[in-house]
């Protein structure tokens, strides 16, 4: 791998890592819940927050991170940039999810995909 390819990969990793942390903070996702979403340990989330760790492309943590950022972008679009509204939506029961909170659902791969799909479909209607 060339030096420029390594640098580009590191840059992508830094951007996604920061985006995941920002999305989690805005949506009210705790570090322990973020660890479950990404499939990593709570210690890894602590290192991620401190800059000592970055999400690795090609691993499941990367895929789940991309989905979380996609969830945030869709919800942000629907909420018109109102971060408080987006966080409240995540923490409220939703009829589309049989009364369950999206914040609880996203802890599993199936739930994360379901919430992202729901938001993508809802965003398409707007």
Secondary structure as UniProt FT lines:
FT   HELIX           3..27
FT   HELIX           31..38
FT   HELIX           42..50
FT   TURN            57..58
FT   HELIX           60..78
FT   TURN            79..81
FT   HELIX           83..90
FT   HELIX           95..97
FT   TURN            98..99
FT   HELIX           102..105
FT   TURN            106..107
FT   HELIX           109..125
//
